């Protein structure tokens, strides 16, 4: 595939998001897609990934949450279906389509990457957990959950769920383990040290910090 063809399918994917994704997705909006895409492009340059592998990774990055245009449930499977159908229209072979499908499905939590490209996409998808903008982005997730009533008592439970998620999550690539994991651990410690956010269900003593002090 030529660079022009790759650009065309990626722009098509972005167009679908702009046209059909509800603005109520304050976290899973086009800004998240662009963020994951940019992080993947960083990894492509950092690890010297080239040719078809780089191309397919970019397509998977832009399409990984496309399924939200059809609904929240099983959005990875929905998105993978839409993306590989579009790839067929652009002339991508079955093997290429299968690789992109596997990359997208690897982001289902708990993440299950089976190769390096899948590890990169999984780490890019949750890159913000180990960045300084974690709190700001977490606020957009909380707003999205409020919009769709994902949990009944979000004000009381959100921080507890954040703690549990940070404790269960792990990065896969060497870069993320070295450069994102330490910052993620700081965010986790900060959440645990603020029991007044967590109501009566949790105290600092009840939540074990997996990272070293």
N, C-alpha and C positions, 0 to 999 in steps of 0.2 A: 504494500500500500504506500502511496505517496504521501508526503507531508500535507498536501492539499486535501487528500481524502480523509486523513486523520483529523485535520482541522474542521472539515465539514461535518463529520459525525459528532465531534465534540460540541460544536456550535449547535447542532440539532438537539443534542441532549440538554444543553443549557436552555434552549428555546422551550423545550417541553416543561422544564422546571419553572421558567418564568411565566409560562402561560397557564399551567394547570395546578401548581402547588398553592395550597391555601396559605394566606398570610398568617393564619393562626399557628403555623409551624415556626415559632419564633427561634427555636434552636435548629431544627432540621430545614432551614431555609436555604436559599441559593448561596448565602454567605458561608454556610457550613460546607457546601459542595466546593466552592472556590477555595476555601481554606484547605480541605483535604487534597484537592488538586494541586495547590501550591506546595504543600508539604511533600506530596509524591514527586513533584518535579525537583524539589530539593534533594530528595533521596536518589533520584535518577542521576543527578549531577554528582552527588557525594560518593556514590558507589560506582559511577562510571557505567551505568546501564545504558545500552544503546539498542538501536534497531527495533525489531518487532516487540521485544520484551518491554521497552520503554513505551512504545505505542499502546500496547494492550493495557499496561498499568495505568496510563492516563485515561483511557476509556473507562476502565473499571472505577477509577477514582471519581470521575464525573457522574457515572451511572449508579454508584453504590447505594444511594438513597432515593433513586428515582421512583421506587415503588410507592413512596408516600403520596404521589399524585393519585393513587387508587385507594389509599387507606393505610392505617397504621399496622394492622395485623399482617404478619408475614410479608412485610414490605421488602425485605431482601429478595425473597423468591419472586415477588411481583416485579421488582426492578430488574432482576436478572433476566426475566422473561422478555421484558420490553427491550432491554439493551441488546440481547442476542438476536432478537427479531430485526432490530434496526441494523445490526451489524451484517446480517444476511443480505439486507437490501443494499448495503454498501460493498458487497462482494467478499466479505471475510469468510474464510474457510471454516468448516466445522470445528477443527482443532483450536483455532483462535477463539471462536465463540465459546467453546468449552472452557478454555483457560480464563476468560473474562467472567464467565458464570461462576466458576470455582472461586475466583478472587472475591466477587461480591458476596457469595454465600459464606465465605470464611469470616466475614464481619459480624455474623450472627453471634450474639453474646450468650455464653462464653465463647470467645473467639477461638477458631480452630484452623489456623493457617498450616498448610502442609508443604509450603515451599517459600522461597525467599520473597517472591513478588507478593504473595499473600501476606507474609509477615509485614512487609512495608505498608500495604494498604491498611491492615489492621492497626498498626502503630500510627499511621497518619490520621485515621478516623478518630482516634482518641488522643491525638498529640496534645491537645489543650490541657489534659490532665496534669501535664508536667510543664506548663508554661505560666508566665506571670498573669495572663488574662484568664486564668481558671475561674476566678470568682465572677467576673463579668459574664463569661459564657455560661456558667452554672445558673446565673440569674435568668438567662433566656430559656434554659431548660426547665426551670421551675415555672416560668410563665407559660411555656408550652403545655406542661403537664396540667397546669391550672385551666388552661383553655379547653383541654380535652378531658378534664376530670379523671386523670389517670389514677390518682390516689385520692381517697376521700378527705383526708385531713392533712393537706400538703404543708400547711404552715408548721404543723407540729412534727411531721415525719420526714420532710425533705432532707434535712441535714443528716439524720440517721441513715437514710438510704444512700446519701453521698458517702458517708463513712464506710458502709458495707461495700459499696461499689469500689471505692479506692482500695480497700483491703483485698478484694477478690481479683482486681485487675493486675495483669502483668504485661510488660512490654516484651517484644520479641527480638527486635534487631539490636545489634550491639550499640548503634548510635543512640537509640532511644533509651536503652538501659543505662548508658553513661550520662546522657544529657537531659533526659526527661524524668527518669525514675527518682533522682534526688529531690527535684523540685516537687514532684508529686507527693513524696513522703512529707515534705514540709507542709503542704496543704492538708494532708491527713492529720498531722500533729496539731495544726491550728484548729481544725474542726473538733478534734477530741478534747482540746483544752477549752472549749466554749460550751460547757454543758447547759448553760442557760438557753441555748438555742434548741435543745433536744428534749425538753420537757422532762417528765418523771420517768420515762422509759429507760433512760441511759445516763450513766455518769462516766467520768473519765476512767474509773476503776473497772467498769464493766466491759469497756471496749479495749481490746488488746491491740496495741500498735505493732504491726508486723515489721515495720522498718526499725532499724537500730536507732537508739536515741542519739 
